[in-house]
């Protein structure tokens, strides 16, 4: 390296210090080592001068290129000298960071400004020693680990023990330093161990500098913004490496805690901070997909369950155990605010990973009569309990299957305990909802690919339920793929009446929802239709929503035969004949409600009417005609209904959620009652899928 002229800088106050600076500027390795190790100037002005000289050396030093087929050590003496000079100059950056405590506020501000000016240079060389550690530290015992450890020690000095506000701000504002931090976070040695593990297994174990840095910088909005932008640009492979690095840290800490090499009190704190950091990026679609593919959440939960009684001491769950605290971070307590893709893939994995077992064990650990048994998840809120939320998600097959497997694995003794005493008020509604959803699904599954719903509004006129012997395979519209028919004749009739004008719009509608993983295919629509039919029958005969009372006769008629001596009441007909029945699966058990027709006509999503399509208007006309034919609810009508068969149209809707989307199923049913039985026949079911945030009633946005 050519000597650098001293005319461009001030002289040091002390002659010995000036001579040292001159040797350093000439690239003398022993003098660089001396400056960085024990001869850093105590004088403030000389210290500032030394820092500028070190950064000047690093700025002017060209990045060495390792020969393609080189051995781990440099191949020439000149290159070896350059590598040693770079190595010790980079390490010299640590010295001024360690003496900041003895500096005045003015000197600290000057140092911070110098570091801020040279953050790119610092990041460049830290990245180099991490990447080329085996080459740069080839004379060390474990050369591949030394470079990352040195880089981590330098970076943590920006914060501890004497980091100033300006210095920390300069670090956080540097996207290059954040990129280096990410590379350190994902670094692993040849044995697959992270830096966290190396710190914990040193002769004098200490907290991992990299994990601490990530936990310090992630809450900062500016840093989080840079991290998010960096992660958005990651390939799937790099995302997988990043998420796996977080999971590997939790695995290593768990293993060390088992071997008593890590204080068990520290385990929940470290793991929960890591989980919190990963959860920050779940709204990035590519990140979420890799996160789900890796199964980060259930694997982290399973690791936590190895310490079932360990207190967590987390700010989100101050009184919870470690496994419960982990489940709080993962469980979607507000599923309507999460993406549909996340809900459908995350929740089954969590249930298979032991979530239901954890919830039930927690419930059984509470004293009888506890006012708020779910306090770790919802504190003192009377709503949002995890079991009802889990029940509401059981309308989806993967979640329902996972719940079924978890229930089958519960020991008989525990089941008996849950079904008795105080616990039953929490367990029985959940179990009843699951059984209904599972019962309806298995019934629909028996039809295979056969069409259960025909989208032709006049299908019932062509094929009355009594004439249908075999169900044909569904014929789907090839243009929009949103409607299905039982036959060519039904498809042709519906095309002329409605579908010709709506096909293209339905195609755009479907694609937009498929992108968000919110579309409901025909088989799931048939399932929701069967569920709605079941609820309609329960409502008509006065049975609780969570019970199964009907028996299917044919493929679309659900019948309930009254017990001997039971006389049907006509109160339901008189009180509800002008209303649309609304069933909400978001509650456990599902709640029935009654709304008038004007309410539905006033509902819009982002200003677009939701229930005013030609099909829906035709349903309303049939409904209103049925109301007119039914009578006015007088005593004479009551006597007539008691003696004769009653047949009328019932409109009903079912609401389910799909992440931030709402699924609205509206069905037309024929309700037939006589003195012996009640029957509900399905006559067309249609689906709307809309964003919850855009719901409006009468032009006014409905609050979330």
C-alpha positions in Angstrom: 0.0 0.0 0.0 1.3 3.4 -0.9 2.0 5.8 2.0 -0.7 8.3 2.5 0.2 12.0 2.7 -0.4 13.6 6.1 -0.9 17.0 4.6 -4.7 16.3 4.2 -5.2 15.7 7.9 -4.3 17.4 11.2 -1.4 16.1 13.2 -1.7 14.2 16.4 -1.0 16.1 19.6 1.5 13.5 20.8 4.6 12.7 18.7 4.4 8.9 19.5 0.8 8.9 18.5 1.6 10.8 15.2 4.3 8.2 14.4 1.9 5.4 15.1 -0.7 7.0 12.8 1.9 7.4 10.0 2.8 3.7 10.2 -0.8 2.7 10.2 -1.4 4.9 7.1 1.4 3.0 5.4 -0.3 -0.2 6.0 2.0 -1.6 8.7 0.2 -4.6 10.1 2.0 -4.6 13.6 1.0 -1.0 14.1 -2.6 -1.6 13.0 -2.8 -4.4 15.6 -1.2 -2.1 18.2 -3.7 0.7 17.5 -6.7 -1.6 17.7 -5.6 -3.6 20.7 -4.1 -1.4 23.3 -2.9 2.0 21.9 -6.1 3.7 20.9 -5.6 7.4 21.8 -7.2 8.6 25.0 -7.3 12.2 23.8 -10.6 12.9 22.2 -9.2 14.8 19.1 -6.6 12.1 18.5 -9.2 9.4 18.9 -11.4 11.0 16.3 -8.3 11.3 14.0 -7.5 7.6 14.5 -11.1 6.6 13.6 -10.9 8.7 10.4 -7.6 7.0 9.5 -9.0 3.5 10.0 -12.0 4.2 7.8 -9.7 5.8 5.2 -7.7 2.6 5.1 -10.8 0.5 4.6 -12.3 2.8 2.0 -9.1 2.7 -0.1 -8.4 -1.0 0.3 -9.5 -3.0 -2.8 -11.5 -6.1 -2.2 -9.3 -9.1 -2.7 -10.5 -11.8 -5.1 -10.0 -15.3 -4.1 -8.6 -17.5 -6.9 -11.2 -19.9 -8.2 -9.3 -23.1 -7.3 -7.4 -21.6 -4.3 -6.9 -23.6 -1.1 -8.4 -22.0 2.1 -5.1 -20.0 2.7 -4.0 -17.2 0.4 -1.9 -18.3 -2.5 0.7 -15.5 -2.6 2.6 -13.7 0.1 1.3 -10.3 -1.2 -2.2 -11.5 -0.9 -1.6 -13.0 2.5 -0.3 -9.5 3.7 -3.4 -7.8 2.3 -5.7 -10.3 4.0 -4.0 -9.8 7.3 -4.1 -6.0 6.9 -7.8 -6.1 6.2 -8.5 -8.5 9.0 -6.8 -6.3 11.7 -8.1 -3.0 10.3 -11.7 -4.3 10.5 -11.1 -5.5 14.0 -9.6 -2.0 14.9 -13.1 -0.6 14.3 -14.2 -2.2 17.6 -11.8 -0.1 19.7 -13.5 3.3 19.4 -16.8 1.7 20.1 -15.5 0.3 23.4 -14.2 3.6 24.8 -17.3 5.7 24.1 -18.3 5.7 27.8 -15.3 7.9 28.6 -16.2 10.4 25.9 -18.2 13.7 26.3 -21.5 14.1 24.6 -19.9 16.2 21.9 -17.2 13.6 21.2 -19.9 10.9 21.1 -21.8 12.9 18.5 -18.7 13.3 16.4 -17.9 9.6 16.5 -21.5 8.8 15.5 -21.3 11.1 12.5 -18.1 9.4 11.4 -19.6 6.0 11.7 -22.7 7.2 9.8 -20.6 8.5 7.0 -18.8 5.1 6.8 -21.6 2.6 7.4 -21.4 1.4 3.8 -17.7 0.8 4.2 -18.2 -1.0 7.5 -20.9 -3.2 6.0 -18.8 -4.0 3.0 -15.9 -5.4 5.1 -18.1 -7.1 7.7 -19.8 -8.9 4.8 -16.4 -9.8 3.4 -15.0 -11.4 6.6 -18.3 -13.3 7.1 -18.3 -14.6 3.5 -14.6 -15.4 3.4 -14.0 -16.3 7.0 -12.2 -19.6 6.2 -9.8 -17.7 4.0 -9.3 -14.6 6.1 -8.8 -16.6 9.4 -7.1 -19.7 7.9 -4.5 -19.6 10.7 -7.2 -19.9 13.4 -8.5 -23.2 15.0 -12.0 -22.9 13.5 -11.6 -20.5 10.7 -15.1 -20.6 9.3 -16.6 -19.4 12.6 -14.2 -16.6 13.5 -15.3 -14.1 10.8 -19.0 -14.2 11.7 -18.2 -14.0 15.4 -15.9 -11.0 14.9 -18.6 -9.3 12.8 -21.3 -10.0 15.4 -19.1 -8.5 18.2 -18.4 -5.4 16.2 -22.1 -4.9 15.3 -23.3 -5.4 18.9 -20.9 -2.7 20.1 -23.1 -0.1 18.3 -25.7 -0.9 21.0 -23.8 -2.4 24.0 -22.4 -1.5 26.4 -22.0 2.2 25.5 -24.0 2.7 22.3 -25.3 6.3 22.0 -28.6 7.3 20.6 -27.0 8.8 17.5 -24.9 5.7 16.9 -27.8 3.4 17.2 -29.9 5.6 14.9 -27.0 5.5 12.3 -26.9 1.7 12.5 -30.7 1.4 12.1 -30.7 3.8 9.2 -28.2 1.8 7.2 -29.9 -0.7 4.9 -26.4 -2.2 4.2 -25.8 -3.0 7.9 -29.3 -4.5 8.1 -28.4 -6.7 5.1 -25.2 -7.8 6.9 -27.3 -8.6 10.0 -29.6 -10.8 8.0 -26.7 -12.7 6.5 -25.4 -13.3 10.1 -28.8 -14.4 11.2 -29.0 -17.1 8.5 -25.3 -18.1 8.8 -24.5 -21.7 9.8 -21.2 -23.5 10.2 -20.4 -26.8 8.4 -22.1 -28.7 11.2 -25.3 -26.8 10.8 -25.0 -24.7 14.0 -26.0 -21.1 14.3 -24.1 -18.3 15.9 -26.5 -18.5 18.8 -25.3 -22.1 19.5 -21.7 -21.1 19.3 -22.2 -18.3 21.9 -24.1 -20.6 24.2 -21.4 -23.3 24.1 -18.3 -21.1 24.5 -16.1 -21.7 27.6 -17.9 -18.6 29.0 -21.4 -18.8 27.6 -23.1 -15.6 26.7 -26.2 -14.4 24.9 -26.1 -14.4 21.1 -25.2 -11.0 19.8 -27.0 -11.6 16.5 -30.2 -12.7 18.1 -30.1 -9.7 20.5 -29.5 -7.4 17.5 -32.4 -8.8 15.6 -34.7 -8.3 18.6 -33.4 -4.8 19.1 -33.8 -3.5 15.6 -37.0 -5.3 14.5 -39.4 -3.1 16.5 -38.0 0.0 14.9 -40.3 1.2 12.1 -37.5 2.3 9.8 -35.6 -1.0 10.3 -38.7 -3.1 9.9 -39.5 -1.3 6.7 -35.9 -2.1 5.4 -36.2 -5.7 6.6 -39.5 -6.1 4.9 -38.3 -4.7 1.6 -35.2 -7.0 1.8 -37.4 -10.0 2.6 -39.9 -9.2 -0.2 -37.0 -9.5 -2.7 -35.8 -12.9 -1.3 -36.2 -16.0 -3.4 -38.0 -19.0 -1.9 -34.7 -20.6 -1.0 -33.5 -17.6 0.9 -36.8 -17.2 2.7 -36.6 -20.9 3.6 -33.1 -20.4 5.0 -34.2 -17.3 7.0 -37.2 -19.0 8.6 -35.3 -22.3 9.2 -32.6 -20.2 11.0 -35.1 -18.9 13.4 -36.5 -22.4 14.0 -33.1 -23.9 14.4 -32.3 -21.3 17.1 -35.3 -22.4 19.1 -34.3 -26.0 18.6 -30.8 -25.3 19.8 -32.0 -23.4 22.8 -34.4 -26.2 23.7 -31.6 -28.7 23.5 -29.3 -26.6 25.6 -32.0 -26.1 28.2 -32.5 -29.8 28.5 -28.8 -30.3 29.0 -28.7 -27.5 31.6 -26.3 -25.4 29.4 -28.9 -22.7 29.1 -31.0 -21.3 32.0 -34.6 -22.5 31.5 -35.8 -19.0 32.5 -34.1 -17.6 29.4 -35.6 -20.2 27.0 -39.1 -18.7 26.8 -37.8 -15.2 26.5 -35.4 -16.0 23.6 -37.9 -18.3 21.8 -40.8 -15.8 22.1 -38.7 -12.9 20.8 -37.7 -15.0 17.8 -41.3 -16.0 17.2 -42.5 -12.4 17.5 -39.9 -11.3 14.9 -41.0 -14.0 12.4 -44.6 -13.1 12.8 -43.9 -9.6 11.7 -43.5 -10.7 8.1 -46.6 -13.0 7.7 -48.4 -10.4 5.6 -45.8 -10.8 2.9 -47.4 -13.5 0.6 -44.2 -15.3 -0.4 -43.0 -15.3 3.2 -46.3 -16.7 4.4 -46.2 -19.5 1.9 -42.7 -20.6 2.9 -43.6 -20.2 6.6 -46.5 -22.6 6.1 -44.5 -25.1 4.0 -41.8 -25.3 6.6 -44.5 -25.7 9.3 -42.7 -23.2 11.6 -45.6 -22.7 13.9 -46.5 -26.3 14.8 -42.8 -27.3 15.2 -42.2 -24.3 17.5 -45.3 -25.2 19.5 -44.2 -28.8 19.8 -40.8 -27.7 21.1 -42.5 -25.5 23.7 -44.6 -28.4 24.9 -41.5 -30.2 26.0 -41.5 -27.7 28.9 -45.3 -27.8 29.9 -45.0 -26.0 33.2 -42.3 -23.5 32.5 -43.5 -19.9 33.2 -43.2 -17.6 30.1 -43.1 -14.2 31.7 -44.0 -12.6 28.4 -45.7 -9.2 28.1 -48.5 -10.7 25.9 -49.1 -13.5 28.4 -47.7 -12.5 31.8 -49.3 -15.4 33.7 -49.1 -18.1 31.1 -46.9 -21.1 30.7 -44.3 -21.3 27.9 -46.5 -23.5 25.6 -49.5 -21.3 26.1 -47.6 -18.2 25.4 -46.3 -19.7 22.1 -49.9 -20.8 21.1 -51.1 -17.2 21.7 -48.6 -15.9 19.1 -49.8 -18.5 16.6 -53.5 -19.0 17.2 -55.6 -16.6 15.1 -57.7 -15.2 17.9 -59.1 -12.8 15.3 -59.4 -15.1 12.2 -61.4 -12.5 10.3 -58.2 -10.3 10.3 -56.0 -13.0 8.8 -55.5 -14.2 5.2 -57.6 -17.2 4.1 -54.6 -19.1 2.9 -53.0 -18.7 6.4 -56.1 -19.9 8.2 -56.6 -22.9 6.0 -53.1 -24.2 6.4 -51.9 -22.9 9.7 -54.8 -24.0 12.0 -54.8 -27.7 10.9 -51.0 -27.9 11.5 -51.4 -26.3 14.9 -54.2 -28.7 15.9 -52.2 -31.7 14.6 -49.3 -30.3 16.6 -51.2 -30.4 19.9 -53.1 -27.1 20.1 -56.4 -28.7 21.1 -54.7 -30.9 23.7 -53.1 -27.7 25.1 -56.4 -25.8 25.3 -58.1 -28.7 27.1 -55.3 -29.3 29.5 -55.5 -25.6 30.4 -59.2 -25.8 30.9 -58.9 -28.8 33.2 -56.2 -27.0 35.2 -58.7 -24.2 36.1 -60.7 -24.3 39.3 -64.4 -25.0 38.9 -66.4 -21.8 38.3 -63.4 -19.7 37.1 -64.9 -16.6 35.6 -62.3 -16.2 32.8 -60.7 -19.6 32.1 -59.3 -18.4 28.8 -57.6 -15.3 30.3 -54.2 -16.0 28.7 -55.7 -15.7 25.2 -58.4 -13.0 25.8 -57.8 -11.7 29.3 -61.2 -10.6 30.7 -63.1 -10.5 27.5 -66.3 -12.5 27.4 -65.8 -13.2 23.7 -63.0 -14.5 21.5 -62.5 -17.7 23.5 -60.2 -20.1 21.5 -62.6 -23.2 21.6 -65.5 -21.4 20.0 -63.2 -19.8 17.4 -61.8 -23.2 16.6 -65.3 -24.5 16.3 -66.2 -21.8 13.8 -63.3 -22.8 11.7 -64.3 -26.4 11.6 -66.6 -25.7 8.6 -63.4 -26.2 6.5 -62.4 -29.8 5.9 -58.6 -29.7 6.7 -59.4 -28.0 10.1 -62.3 -30.4 10.8 -60.2 -33.5 10.0 -57.4 -32.2 12.3 -59.9 -31.6 15.1 -61.4 -35.1 14.6 -58.0 -36.7 14.9 -57.2 -34.7 18.0 -60.6 -35.7 19.6 -60.0 -39.4 18.8 -56.6 -39.1 20.6 -58.2 -37.8 23.9 -58.2 -40.5 26.6 -61.6 -41.7 27.7 -61.1 -40.5 31.3 -60.4 -37.0 30.1 -63.5 -37.0 27.9 -65.7 -38.0 30.8 -64.2 -35.2 32.9 -64.9 -32.7 30.1 -68.5 -33.9 29.6 -69.3 -33.4 33.3 -69.4 -30.7 35.9 -68.3 -27.1 35.0 -66.1 -28.0 32.1 -69.0 -29.2 29.9 -70.3 -25.6 29.3 -67.1 -25.0 27.3 -66.6 -28.5 25.8 -70.1 -29.5 24.7 -70.9 -26.6 22.4 -67.5 -27.1 20.7 -68.0 -30.9 20.3 -71.6 -30.4 19.1 -70.6 -28.0 16.4 -67.8 -30.3 15.3 -70.2 -33.3 15.1 -72.7 -31.3 13.0 -70.1 -30.1 10.5 -68.6 -33.6 10.3 -72.0 -35.3 9.8 -73.0 -32.9 7.0 -69.7 -33.4 5.2 -69.8 -37.2 5.3 -73.3 -37.0 3.9 -72.3 -34.8 1.0 -69.2 -36.9 0.4 -71.4 -39.9 -0.3 -72.5 -38.3 -3.6 -69.0 -38.2 -5.0 -68.9 -36.0 -8.1 -72.7 -36.1 -8.6 -74.5 -32.7 -8.8 -76.5 -31.9 -5.7 -77.2 -28.3 -6.5 -78.4 -27.2 -10.0 -78.0 -23.5 -10.6 -81.0 -23.3 -12.8 -83.6 -21.5 -10.8 -86.4 -23.6 -12.4 -84.7 -26.9 -11.9 -87.4 -28.0 -9.4 -90.1 -27.5 -12.0 -88.3 -29.9 -14.4 -87.2 -32.4 -11.8 -89.4 -32.6 -8.7 -87.6 -34.3 -5.8 -90.0 -37.3 -6.0 -88.9 -38.0 -9.6 -85.2 -37.9 -9.2 -83.8 -41.4 -9.0 -80.1 -40.9 -9.8 -77.9 -37.9 -9.5 -76.0 -37.1 -12.7 -72.4 -35.8 -12.8 -72.1 -32.0 -12.5 -71.9 -30.0 -15.7 -69.9 -26.9 -15.0 -69.9 -23.8 -17.2 -66.6 -23.8 -19.0 -66.6 -20.0 -19.3 -66.8 -18.8 -15.7 -66.5 -22.1 -13.8 -68.8 -20.7 -11.1 -72.2 -22.5 -11.9 -73.1 -26.1 -12.4 -76.1 -27.9 -13.8 -77.7 -31.3 -13.7 -78.4 -31.5 -17.5 -78.0 -29.7 -20.8 -81.6 -28.6 -20.8 -81.1 -26.9 -17.4 -77.9 -25.3 -18.6 -79.6 -24.0 -21.8 -82.6 -22.6 -19.9 -80.4 -20.8 -17.3 -78.2 -19.4 -20.1 -81.1 -17.7 -21.8 -82.7 -16.4 -18.5 -79.6 -15.3 -16.5 -76.2 -16.6 -17.2 -75.6 -15.1 -20.6 -75.4 -11.7 -19.0 -73.4 -12.7 -16.0 -70.9 -15.3 -17.2 -68.0 -12.9 -17.9 -68.5 -11.0 -14.7 -68.6 -14.2 -12.7 -65.3 -15.3 -14.3 -63.6 -12.1 -13.1 -65.3 -12.4 -9.7 -64.0 -16.0 -9.3 -60.4 -15.3 -10.4 -60.1 -12.3 -7.9 -61.2 -14.6 -5.0 -59.1 -17.5 -6.1 -56.0 -15.3 -5.9 -56.9 -14.6 -2.3 -57.6 -18.3 -1.6 -61.2 -17.4 -0.8 -63.1 -19.1 -3.6 -65.6 -21.8 -2.7 -65.7 -24.7 -5.2 -69.0 -26.5 -6.0 -68.4 -29.3 -3.6 -67.9 -26.9 -0.7 -70.9 -24.9 -1.7 -72.9 -28.2 -1.6 -71.6 -28.7 1.9 -72.6 -25.2 3.0 -76.0 -25.8 1.4 -76.5 -29.0 3.3 -75.5 -27.3 6.5 -78.0 -24.4 5.9 -80.8 -26.9 5.1 -80.1 -28.6 8.4 -80.3 -25.3 10.3 -83.5 -24.4 8.6 -85.1 -27.6 9.7 -83.9 -27.1 13.2 -85.3 -23.6 13.3 -88.7 -24.7 11.8 -89.2 -27.4 14.4 -87.8 -25.4 17.3 -84.8 -27.6 17.9 -81.4 -26.2 19.1 -79.1 -25.3 16.2 -76.4 -27.7 17.4 -78.5 -30.8 17.3 -79.1 -33.3 14.4 -82.8 -34.0 14.1 -83.5 -34.5 10.4 -83.1 -37.5 8.1 -82.5 -37.1 4.3 -85.0 -38.7 2.0 -83.8 -38.6 -1.6 -81.1 -36.1 -2.3 -82.7 -32.8 -1.4 -85.5 -33.4 1.1 -84.7 -33.3 4.9 -87.5 -34.7 7.0 -88.2 -34.7 10.8 -90.9 -37.0 12.0 -92.5 -35.7 15.2 -92.5 -37.8 18.3 -95.7 -39.6 19.1 -98.3 -37.3 20.7 -96.3 -34.1 19.8 -98.3 -31.3 18.2 -96.5 -28.8 16.0 -96.7 -25.2 16.9 -97.7 -22.6 14.3 -96.1 -19.7 16.2 -92.9 -19.8 14.0 -94.9 -19.4 10.8 -96.9 -16.5 12.2 -93.9 -14.6 13.6 -91.3 -15.2 10.9 -93.2 -15.6 7.6 -92.0 -12.1 6.4 -88.4 -12.5 7.5 -85.3 -14.1 6.0 -83.6 -16.5 8.4 -79.9 -15.7 9.0 -77.5 -18.3 10.5 -74.1 -17.1 11.7 -71.4 -19.9 12.0 -69.0 -17.4 13.6 -70.6 -18.1 17.0 -70.6 -21.4 18.9 -73.2 -22.7 18.7 -74.4 -21.0 15.5 -76.9 -18.2 16.2 -80.2 -17.8 14.2 -81.5 -14.3 13.4 -84.3 -12.8 11.5 -83.9 -9.9 9.0 -86.5 -8.3 6.8 -86.0 -8.1 3.0 -85.2 -4.4 2.9 -82.1 -5.0 5.0 -80.7 -7.4 2.4 -81.6 -5.0 -0.4 -79.6 -2.2 1.3 -76.4 -4.3 1.8 -73.5 -3.2 -0.5 -69.8 -4.0 -0.7 -67.7 -1.0 -1.7 -70.8 0.7 -3.0 -72.0 -2.3 -5.2 -75.3 -3.9 -4.2 -74.7 -7.4 -2.9 -78.1 -9.1 -3.1 -79.7 -7.4 -6.2 -78.6 -9.7 -9.0 -81.5 -10.9 -11.2 -81.3 -14.4 -9.6 -81.7 -12.9 -6.1 -84.6 -10.7 -7.2 -86.3 -13.8 -8.6 -85.9 -15.5 -5.2 -87.4 -12.4 -3.5 -90.4 -12.5 -5.8 -91.1 -16.2 -5.0 -90.7 -15.5 -1.3 -93.1 -12.5 -1.3 -95.6 -14.5 -3.3 -95.4 -17.3 -0.7 -96.0 -14.8 2.1 -99.1 -13.4 0.4 -100.5 -16.9 -0.1 -99.8 -18.0 3.4 -102.3 -15.8 5.2 -102.2 -13.0 7.7 -101.6 -14.9 10.9 -105.1 -14.7 12.2 -106.8 -17.4 14.4 -108.6 -18.8 11.4 -105.3 -19.3 9.7 -104.0 -21.0 12.8 -106.9 -23.5 12.8 -106.4 -24.1 9.1 -102.7 -24.9 9.6 -103.3 -27.2 12.4 -105.6 -29.3 10.3 -103.9 -29.2 6.9 -100.5 -29.4 5.3 -98.6 -26.1 5.3 -96.2 -25.4 2.4 -94.2 -22.2 1.9 -90.9 -20.7 0.7 -88.3 -20.0 3.3 -85.3 -17.8 2.3 -82.2 -18.4 4.6 -78.6 -17.3 4.6 -75.5 -18.8 6.2 -72.5 -16.7 7.0 -69.0 -18.2 7.3 -65.6 -16.5 7.3 -62.6 -17.2 5.1 -59.9 -15.0 6.6 -60.7 -11.4 5.8 -63.5 -12.5 3.4 -67.1 -13.4 4.3 -68.9 -16.2 2.6 -72.7 -15.6 2.3 -74.8 -18.6 1.2 -78.4 -17.7 0.3 -80.8 -20.6 -0.2 -84.4 -21.1 -1.2 -86.2 -23.9 0.6 -89.7 -25.2 0.5 -90.9 -25.9 4.1 -93.8 -28.4 4.3 -95.4 -29.2 7.6 -98.3 -31.4 8.6 -99.4 -33.0 11.9 -96.8 -35.8 11.6 -93.7 -34.3 10.2 -91.8 -31.3 8.9 -89.8 -31.4 5.6 -87.3 -28.9 4.1 -86.6 -29.2 0.4 -83.6 -27.4 -1.2 -84.5 -25.3 -4.3 -81.3 -23.5 -5.2 -78.4 -22.1 -3.2 -76.2 -19.3 -4.3 -72.9 -17.9 -2.9 -71.4 -14.5 -2.5 -67.8 -13.9 -1.2 -67.0 -10.4 -0.2 -64.4 -8.6 1.9 -65.5 -8.0 5.4 -64.0 -4.5 5.5 -66.1 -3.3 2.6 -69.6 -4.2 3.9 -72.0 -1.3 3.9 -75.6 -1.1 5.0 -77.6 1.8 3.4 -74.3 3.3 2.2 -72.8 3.3 5.7 -69.7 1.2 6.3 -70.3 -1.5 8.9 -67.7 -1.3 11.6 -65.4 -4.4 11.9 
